[in-house]
């Protein structure tokens, strides 16, 4: 897997907080197989947590009137950053960019 794909996915998750496969595909510019590989790495490394939505979960949310997240019904899976990734997201943009440059990511 290219480090740039992983970096774009992490940046999208840090920016939006909650993503699903379609959002990650669109925002990070990844194809279906890349999204699957990236999520596999992030899940197995403990950087994201997979949450399966239950029917009616949005109706009981206090933010539902202002939320524009495109929920696709019960059984939809979303991915949220773990505490480990939230700490990484909190790094300054300069240090993340420097780390990426050292890793050879020119994207």
N, C-alpha and C positions, 0 to 999 in steps of 0.2 A: 504494500500500500504506500502511496506517495505521502510524504510528510505534509505536503501542501493541502491535500484533501482533509487530513486529520485537523490541521490548523484551521482551515475554513469552517469545518464543522464545529470545532470548539469555540471559535469566534462567534458563530451564529447562536450557539447555545448560551454563551455568556451574554450576548446582546439581548436575546429574546426571553431567556429564562426557561421557557417551555416550548418544545418543538414536537412535531410528529414527523413521520418519514417524508411526507409531501412538502412540509415547510422546510425541512432540512435540505431536501433535494433542490428546491427552488432558491432558497437563500444562499446556500453554500455552493450551488452550481454543480451538484453531483448527480450521477446517474443512479439507477436503482441498485445495481450491484455494489457501487461505491458506498451508498448509504448503508446497505446491509453490512458491509465490512467495517465501516467506521463505527457504526453503532455496536457491532460485536466487540470491537476493541475497547470502546468507551465503557460498555457494560462490564466486560470481564476485568477491566482495570479499576472499576469502582468509581469512574468519573461521572456516570449518569445512572439514574434509576428509572426503570420502566414502570409506568403506571397504567393500568387498564381502567378505563372509565366505565362507571356503572350507569345504568339508565337513570335519568333524573338528577344526576349530580350537578349539572349546571343550573337547574331550576332552584336548587337550594343554596347556591352560592350568592353571597351578598354583593358580589361585583358583576353579576350576570347582566345587569342593566347597562353597564358601560363596557363590557367585554366584547371584543369582536373576534375572539378566537374561533376558528371554523371547526367546531366539534362535529365529528362524523357519526355520532350516535354511540350507543352502548357497545362496549367491546373495542372501541378505538383505543389505541395505545399512544401515550405521549411519553416524552422523555424529559426528565428534569435533572438539573445538575445536582450532584451530591455535594456534601460539605467540602470534600477534597477539590472538586472543580470550582466551587464558589470561591475558595481561597485563591486558586489560580486566576480566576476571573478578576479578582480584586487587585492583581498586580498592575503596575502602571503599563501603559501601552508601550513605552520605550523599552521596558525590560522584556516584554513578550516579543517585541520586534527583534531585539538583540538576540534573544534565545533562538528565534526562528532563523535568523541570519547565520548563527553559529551552526545550526543544524543543516544548513544548506538549502533552506527553503526560500526560493526567490520569487514566490508568488505574491 
